[in-house]
């Protein structure tokens, strides 16, 4: 099933303890699309300025990404973000944000983008997320990401957007902030209860069924109404640039699900998706921006998923315990 | 193989968002001993004051713990700690510490305590840890815990202590602080290289072979020279009191290893130990102090280890990736 993603396409300036880049291709939709492109065709919807060139589009095209809904705004400037990471890469300061063409962005989806059965609403204003979501009423799997800014200034709108999707992917701190619940399970269950009960095409009630808590260097947890799953991040001795890791993760997650069109959204499917998502995110952070994922191969992804399995399995031979 | 633990025996006053206790049994050696007692006989070495009664000792005795090396200091007061946890339980403030008999503590190990083949050096002054370690030259597995205080004021001494043990169990923030390395793998490898090369009874070089990074609510990672393993914390909707979780974890870890006396320190053994350690820690935090572990059963531990396996396994059916 093809995948549509709506979100930012950007130029990033990033400084980490390991180097810096003054201007590189970035943005949530870009990182997502590159990761998801290993699984299915991806259609990108987002605005760019006149400063966005064919070379940048070619990065996406080379991975088979459909860029026909990338809208070039005459006279506009592409979204620009400048950030710097702290010594342990767990903190980052935003030094500059120039919205450019992203200000006043009104997503225009072609018939082709609207026909996708899987949709990712990357981190944009929640009302826009709802508008886009409404344009794909028959999508079989819709996920969204968000950020602390929208929790601060558009919480109700974000909750409405969440009630309209199948899957919420947030940092665990954002989950806590959004729900006011410090406990991960309690917070996730609050979001799982947000459905409005209205029937959807598949016959099920609308509302999120899957919550993914991103935990940075610690990994990710997945909570559904029935089960819990957690996976550590793939251990890397050298992390160069975490920018886009969350969107690469989402790309792996939705890509894997889209690649199994005839399967029910089972625990097994979701866990396989989590493993592939974790693998994609781990490659993303190995180099700046899209550098590593651009030359990633399918064999490398498959090998890393196997390594993830190897570092998480235990047999735990039973031991005679003393009561 | 019996286990000896040297560390604090305490009264704790704890306040969490879910309640408080004015005075309850605590201390690293106590939490460790109760957890390890499910696997092997435990011998506790530590000082208490005249205010420490038979009722407290009975908590240990009921679990078969040997308390004959618990030294009651005439006229002394038992170590006392008062702390308060923040809303998400990830931060805590120490409001009062009264060392009491712990000040000037000189561990005296009976022949029996010195004959254990497994030793846990709970968080005490690193020079004392080295002294105790030297009294069990033939121990087959020795682990230590420590804290930021000793990294601040006795770093060299702590590094010497670390070089004399097989296994280091630290919070990941402490690992970073101790090594100055923000990356977990790099930090762990630095500690793994600390051996002084002098031969030990088993023929191997002295120095840590196993590093365990405790990651609080996220779980734990295990790093050896050859491999990496990570396990999430057991997901709990209600965490009442995290005090002693790390020591319960250590008790489960060393207990499991001690319960496999004839096995090599293989990856499989260590991973089984991590799973049991994680289970023990999860019970510890379900209630205040030792309340939950005091009435824990072997069947509950075994069931939780199985649950840990269930929440970490994935099959990840291979998917045809697009190169």
Interface residues (C-beta under 8 A of the other chain):
Chain A: X17 X37 X38 X39 X40 X64 X87 X88 X89 X176 X182 X183 X184 X185 X186 X189 X215 X217 X218 X219 X221 X227 X228 X229 X230 X231 X232 X235 X236 X237 X238 X239 X256 X259 X260 X268 X271 X272 X274 X275 X276 X297 X298 X299 X301 X302 X305 X309 X311 X312 X313 X314 X315 X316 X317 X318 X319 X320 X321 X322 X323
Chain B: X17 X37 X38 X39 X40 X64 X87 X88 X89 X176 X182 X183 X184 X185 X186 X189 X215 X217 X218 X219 X221 X227 X228 X229 X230 X231 X232 X235 X236 X237 X238 X239 X256 X259 X260 X268 X271 X272 X274 X275 X276 X297 X298 X299 X301 X302 X305 X309 X311 X312 X313 X314 X315 X316 X317 X318 X319 X320 X321 X322 X323
